[in-house]
Amino acid sequence: MLHHLQMKGVIMGALLLACSTAPAAPISPSQQSLADKFEGWFRQQVAAEKILGAAYAVVSKESVIRMGIAGFTDTSRKQRINTDTVFRLASVSKTFAAELTAQMVQEGSLSLDDPVTEYVPAFHIKGDASKIHIQNLLGQSTGLISHAYDNLIEEGVPAAEIQQRMAELTLTCIPGDCYTYQNSVFSLIQPVVEKVGANSYAKLLNQRIFKPLDMYTASVGFDAFMANRNRAQPHVMSKGKWKTVKVLPNYYNVAPAAGVNASIDDMSKWVMAQLGANPQVISPEVINMVVLPRVRTPQSLQHKDWNRILTDAHYGLGWRVFQLGDEHIAYHSGWVSGYRADVAWSASHNIGIVVLMNVESNNISSLTERFWELAFARVGPAAKSASTLGSSADPVGNTY
């Protein structure tokens, strides 16, 4: 576990992300310049990679600074991407699950220290399942083997059946001590919030987040996605060309981990909310809760697109907390068959970005990294030794 001085450093790092109660400054010339530079980089990369469809938004607390769209919903090129075209968010869905739960924590309906078994008595492992608390689910620190049963998700096995298989899992470390990225285990938060909120997960997100933030095209699940005629179709690379493929329903079976759909217009509102635009919906207390660094993720430092500027990395609740020299950002990526998504923001600099694609292109990481390299121009490899965040036991599992 992190000792007292290390945790103090972690909390200080998190406070740099906290939403200020002071009036936010208007859009600065430097923010506009950054957005304009990113627009050029975005167009260049879309053309170079022949990306079929993509969209981005650069926002501040006050407004959308710049929004860009490119390409088509599928290879027939009959329908262009527009600001209301809905994409799959994949693992960016985890940010919604975490903040929905944090709302309930703030209201006193549950505690992050509550054992998962208090709400899901059928949750069993080979060992004491009561040691795994809600904050471990959302913080990717359950101690269970990383990516447990992702293979079953990909095979389309229902979440309830996967949950039964969890009884075969054993702890690889004390919950909270190591980073073990999950999808199926993470999604145990669904029955937790459904029990507390007395409603379905999709309805809870709609009532408590989507509608209050005017995210009118956002939805949860396969059926909702397929019902929207203005949706981006998925694409994979085949023989050097992007090929339109079927929308796979498998990861929709773990909705908190990968079940949210949204347009670039929706996501601009989501990032603005992180920056403090709608404190009556997403309060500063909720933001502080989810971006508090809780477990270190050193694998992130090896990512080929981020390793030049990333100096330390942690996971909060549904959000990654990246340290770039003296700066911090909250970040998450998403990848599911035929789609990519990236979202990141800095409250201390009052700016954020989201990028959505309907292709499986690794280029999305270089786009997002380039944005923050431009934003924090002084950050570079020499800053690698500047890290002040605490460390924990070596985690296991993939970074993304």
Beta strands, then each sheet from edge to edge (+ up, - down):
strand 1: 53-59
strand 2: 64-71
strand 3: 86-88
strand 4: 219-220
strand 5: 235-238
strand 6: 241-244
strand 7: 260-263
strand 8: 295-296
strand 9: 312-315
strand 10: 320-324
strand 11: 327-336
strand 12: 339-346
strand 13: 351-357
sheet 1: 2+ 1- 13+ 12- 11+ 10- 9+ 8-
sheet 2: 3+ 7- 4+
sheet 3: 5+ 6-
end
